[in-house]
Amino acid sequence: MSKFLILYGISQNPDSNDYILVQNYLILNRNENIDNFIQERQLNVNSYDDVVFEWIPYNQFNEIKETGKNSSVTVYSAEWSNGPLHYKKNRWGSNYTRDSNKEVTLKCLHNLQNPVDSLINEAKKYSTKNYNFHILYGVSQNPYTNNYILVQKYLTWTSGNVKIDNFIHARRDKISSFPDAIFEWIPYNQFNEIKEIGKGGFSTVYSAIWKDFKVALKCLDNSQHPANELLNEVEAYSTKMALSNSKIMNIYGISQDPNTKNYIVVLHYAEGGSFNNWLNINENYKYFNWKDKMQILRYIASGLRELHRKQIVHQDFHTGNILFGNLSSKQNSRIYISDMGLCRKVDDINQNNIYGVMPYVASEVLRGKPYTKAADIYSFGMIMYFVAAERQPFGNRAHDHHLALDICNGISPEMNELEMPITYIKLMNKCWDLNPENRPNINELDHSLSLIANNKLEIEKAEEYRKLHLSSLKGDRQITTHPQAI
């Protein structure tokens, strides 16, 4: 029997002769299905780390305050007078005691066709372990509305903005288990050692320490009033833990600069920086062999597949937005696709504006056509060029209307065909095809990359050439970039 349930003894009904187990008193609900679910949860309490799940009378909640609301859920903060049961050890022994006057979150479910089934199904999503992030202490019911309530561990956050709070609630509801990471509103005063590390057209990026580990703070310019742009960007990032297989940059939450009122996207910190910078660190280009090149390209393709499966296009896909987890090429570095500021659903593309680094922008987009998944594939072809040549496409030219016209006319970056496999060049050219319909989709692209990586003869030939020309590679990388090239 569960360590939480206490069996005092056995008795017998003298009228029916039925045997009776005499145990500690448990408060139950009047609904049989809910009672059965609660008893099942309690019978499964076999470890001191297990959450003791229970029915909690509504009159045990004090200081109830609404913190968020949407069409199906209203969220409150409250004080639970009795508090949850915890297993505690002391010098006299160990037992279950209540953590009285505990602050909790009440998630009130309403407008449901099957309220009992919905309550039970929602409760099943939560962890049964006390050491996990999302903890459900039990369920309750508002006696005035009859709406059922999930009683959760209190999470200290509120942005003060209903739109953002509702978004965070909805995003957190999707996070149910490993390898999902925390997603929350993060008060700005929790960040320490804030240092500027980069600046772009729409944001400034800082490094900071949060909860004893390093994070990146992307401060969005002129974002005092939350708009769809902020929430679109946040939606595109991954909520998987940094150790998961996701190739999309991990997001931990949203914050706000108390001085400027600009909103901040709190991201995993990628130690190696952008792809271009990473090649120059510790002379990584020397060790960037063709086996590693193909592996990294497949990692990047995997991240792009994650976006395209969600019907999301990146719209600003270039090496500056490919980040490395480690400084050294000798380590098995994680790859992340970042900077989701322009990410959009394929049916929500604004074709009135053109953004991005010109050599990576597809010809049809420069002509004013809508941005599609095929445009991301064009950009991937330019990333392939950078991987092979280890220099930026059209880096020796001004990024002006002359270059835009050349791209629209199908002009490709200069290349030495000896330094890359023949099949690699063919795939790259296919990605650059002026007709978007002739470009491979992401699955075809990944399949082609796999075939190239397994073409031992071509890979070894390209690697041999790379080793023989390492000194000239260094020279190529030191060629002065055109002052009007981004």
N, C-alpha and C positions, 0 to 999 in steps of 0.2 A: 504493500500500500504506500501511497505518497507520504513523504516525510512531513508534508504540510498537514495532512489529515491525521487527526489523533483518534485512535481507537481506545475508548475507556473500558469497554467490556462487551459482553454478550448477554442478551435477555431473551425472553420468549413470551409471546402473547398467549395468555391462558385460554382465550376463547377460540382462537384459530390454530394454536400450536405453531404459528410461524415464528422462526428465529429472527432476532433483531440485533443489528450491530449498533452499539451506542458510541457515537463519535462527537467531536466538537461541533458546536452550532455554526451553521453557515446560512447567511442570508440569501434567500432565493427569490426569483421573480415569479410572477404568476403565469408566464408563458412557458409551456412545457418544452418547446424547442430550444428556447434560450437557456432554461434550466439545465437541460441535457448537455448543451454545449459547454456551459460553465463547469458542470460536474466532470465532463470529459477532460477539460483543461486542467482542473484541479487534480484529478487522478493521475495526470501525466507529470505532476511536479515531483521529479525524482532526484533533482540536484539542487543544491543551495543557490545555484545561479539562475534557476528557473523563476519566471515571474509567477506570482500567486494571483491568478485571474479570479475576479469575483463580481457579484452584483453589488452595486453601490447605491444605496438610497439617495435620492436627489436632495433630501434635507441635510445631507452631510456637506453640501457645497455652500461656501460663503464667498462674499466679495466677487460675485460673478460679473465679468465685464466682456462685452463683445469686442473681438479683435479682427474679425474678417467675415466676409459673407459672399456667397454666390447663390445660384438658383437651387442647389441641392444641399448645401452645407452652410451652417453658421458656426463660427469658431469663437469660443470664449476662453478667457483665463479665469481660474477660480482657485479657492483654497479648500482643500479636502480635509475636514476636521479630523477624522480618524486616521487618514493617510494609508499608504500601501504597506503591506507586510514585507519585511526584510529579515533575512537570516543574519543574526549578529552573534559574534563571539565576544566574551569578556572573561575575566579571571574566575568567574563563578560557573562558567559553562557556556553553552550556546543554545539559542532558541529563536523562534520567530517573534519579532516585535514590530509594532506599527510606528511608522515615521509620521507623527501627528502634524496637523496643520501644513500639509504638503501642498505646494503650488502645482496645479495641473492644468492641462488643456482639455477643454470639453468640445468635442466635435459633434455637433447636433445635426442629425440627418433628417431632412424633410422632403416633402413632395415625392415620396417613393410609392410605387405600386405595391411592392411586397416588402414592407418595412422590416419584418423579422428576418427574412432571408437575406435582405440587403445588409442588415446589421451583422449577421453571422459571417457572411462572405467577406465583408470589410474587415472584421476582427481577425479572420484567418490570415490576412496579409501581414500581420504584425509578428515580430519575433517573439519567441517565448523565453528569451534569455535577457537577464538584467543588464548584461554588459553591452548589448547592442544599442544603436542610436535610437531607433523607433521602438518605444515600449508602450504597450497597452495594458493598463492596470485592471481594466474591467469595463463594464457597461452599466448604463443607468437609463432613466426615463424621466422626461419632464412631465410632472403630473398635470400641468395646465394645458399643454399642447399634445401630450401623449407621444411626442417625438422621441425616438431612441437616441442615446448619446454614447459615444466612444470616449472613454476617460484615458487620456494619454499622459505620458511624461511631459512636463512643461518644458518648452524650448524658449529660452529668453530672446525673443526678437519681435520687433515690429518696425516697419519702415516709416510708419506714419502716413503712408499713401495706400489707399484702398486697392488701387489697380495693381500695384506691385505686391502687396500682401496677398491678394487673391491669386496672383500668378505664382508666388512662392508656395502657397498652400497646394495649388494644383500640381506644381512640379514635384513637390515632396510626396504627394499621394502616389506618384508613379514610382517612387523609390521604396522598394519593399524588402530587399535582401542583398547579400553579397553577390556581385562585386559593386553594388551601388554605393556611392559616397554621400557625404553630408551635403545638403543644399539648404542654405538658410540666409536670413538677413544677418549681416555681420556688422555690429556697431564699429564705427571708425576708430574708437579709442582702444580697440583690441589689437591694432597694428602697431608694431614697434620697428625701429631702424628703417624707416621709409627713405628710399633713395631713388632718384630718377635714373632710369636706364635706357630710355628711348622716347622718341616723339614722332608722331605721324601727322597726317593731314587732319584727322578727326579726334585724336586722343593722345594722351601722354601715359607712358608705362613706367611703373615704379616696382622695385623689389621691396619686400617687407617681411617681417617675422610675425606669424600668427600661430598661436598655440604651439610654440617651440619649433615650427618648421617654416621654411621659406615659401612665399607665394609671390605671384605677380599681380599687381593692381593696375588694371587698365581703366584710367580715368577718362570718361567720355566728355569731350568739350561741349559746352552749351547744352547740357542735358538736365538742367534744373527741373524741367517738367518731363516726366517719363512719357515716352512715345513708343509707338510700335517698333521703331528701329532698335531701341534698347532691348525689348523683350524678344524680338526676332533673333538678335545676336545671342542672347542668353539661351534661347531654345535650341540653337544649333550646337552648342558645346555639349560635351559628354559629362554625364553624372556618374560614370563608372570610376572606380578607384584608380589611382595612378598605376597600380600594378596589374590592372586588367589588360585585355588584348586590344582595347580601343585605340585607334590611331588619331582620334579627335582629342584636342586639348581638353583636359579635365577642368570643370568649373566647381567652385566650392560655395559660391553665393554672390550676393549683391551688397554693396555698401554705398555710403554717400559721404563726400567731403563736407564737413560741417561749415567750412568757410566759403567755398565756392558754390555749394549745393549741387555740384556735378555728381552724377551717379558713377559708381565704380563696379566693374566686373572683376571678381576675385578668382584668379586662375592658378593652376599648378605652375610652379616655377621650373622652366626648362633650362638647366645649367649650361648646356652647350650653345644656346642662342640660335640664331637663324642659320639656315643651311650655308649661306655664303660666308658668314663669320666663322662657322664651325670649321670649314675647310682650311682657314688660315690659322686656327688655334693649334699650337703644338705641331705645326707643319703636318696636319692631318692629311693633306693632299698627297703626301708621300706614300701613305699607307692605304690610300683609298683605292683598293684594287677592284677588278671587275666583278669579282664574286660579291664584294660588299656593295658595289654600285647597283647590281641587279637586286640584291636583297632590299636595299633602301627604296628603290623604285617600287618594288612590290608592296612594301609597307605603306608608301604614299598612296598607291593605288587602292590598298585596303581601306585607308581612311576616306578616300574619295567615294568608294563603294558605300561606306556607311552613310554618307550624305545623300547620294543618289537613291539609295533604297528608301530614304525618308522623303523622296521627291524634293530634295533641297539642292540648289546649285550654289556654289561658293561665290562666284563673280569676281574674286580678287585672288586668284590662285597663282602664286609665284613663289620663288625660293625664299623670299623674305618672310613668308607665312608658313614655312616648313621649319619646325623647331626640333632641336636635338636635346635629349635628356642628359647626356654626359658630355664632358669636355673632350675626351680622347676617343680616337677611332679604334683604339685597342680594346675599349670596353664595348660590350653589346648594348649600344645606345638605343633608347626608345625614340621613336619618331612621332611628332604630333603635327597635325594640321591645325593652324590657329587663325586668329583674326577673322572672326565670323561676322564682322560688322555689316558686310554687304550680302550675307547669305539670305536667300529668299526661297519660298516654295515656288515650284515651277509655274504655278498658276497665279503668282503674285509678283511678276517682274515689271519694274518701271523702266520702260524702254526710252524714256526721255533723257536719262542721264547715263554717261559713260564714265566709269571709274576704272582704276587699276593701273598697273605698270605696262606701258604701251606694248613692248615686245610680247607680252603674255596675253594680250587681248586679241580675241579671234577676229578675223577679217570681217565677218558678217556683222559683228557687234560694232566695229568701227564704222560700218556703213549705216548704222542705225537700226539694225534688226534686233529682235528680242534676244536676251541672253538665255541659252539653253544648256542642258547637260553636255551637248556637243562642244560648246564653248569652253567648258571645263576641260574636256579632252584635248582641245587645241592647246590650252595652257599646260597640260601635262606633257605634251610633245616638247614644249619649250623647256620644261623642267628636265626632260630626258636629254636635251641638248646641253644644259648646264652640267648634268651629271657626267656626260661623256667628255665634253671639252673642258670642264672645270672653269668656265668663264661665262659671263652673262651673254645671252643672245643680243646682238646689235649693241653691245656695250661700247663699241667704238664709234657710234653714231648718235647724233642729237635725236632725242625723242620728240620729234616735231611732226608737222603735217606731211613733210616729205617721206618720213619713215612710215607714217600711217598709210599713205598712198602706195608705197612699195609693198606693205603687208597685204593691202587689199588686192594687189596685183600678183600675189603669190610668191614674192621674194622671200627666200629663206636665209637664215644666218649663215655666214661663212663657216665651212667645216672641212676638216681633214678626214677623208673617208678611211684612211689607214688606221686611225685611232679608235675606231668603233666597229663592232660586228656589222656585216652587210644586212642581216635580218633586222638588226637594231635600227639602222638607217631607214629601211623600208617602213618599219612601224612608225618611226618619227614622222616621216613624210606623210604617212596615212593620217596621222593625228592633225597635220597641218593642211589637209585637203581643203580647198576653197569651198567645196560643197559639204556642209555639215553632215548631210545624210551619208556621205562616204566614209566618215570617220568611225572608228570602232566604238562600241559602247563600253562601259566600264568592265563588264564581264569578258568581252572579247579582248579588251586591252590586257587584262590580267592574265588571260590564257596565253596571249602572245608573249608577254614578259616571261612567263613560265617556260615556254618553248625556247626562248633565247637563252635564259639562264641555264637550261639543260643542254644547250648546244656546246658541248665541251670544246670542240675544235675551234669554233669561232671565238669563244670566250678566251681560250688560251692564247690565240693569235693576237687579240686585242690587248691582253695583259702583257704579252711579250713586248709589244710595241710601246706600251705605257712605261715599262721598266727601262727600256732603252732610251727613252726620251724624257726622263724625269727632269733633267736640267732645263730643257726647253719648256717643259710644262710650267716650271717655276717662273721662267721668263715670260711666258704668256700671261700668267696670273699677275705679273708686275707691270704689264702694259697699262699705261695711263687710260683710265676710262674717260670718255668724252665728257666735258663739263656739263653738257646739256642732256646727258643720259642719266636716268634716275637710278 
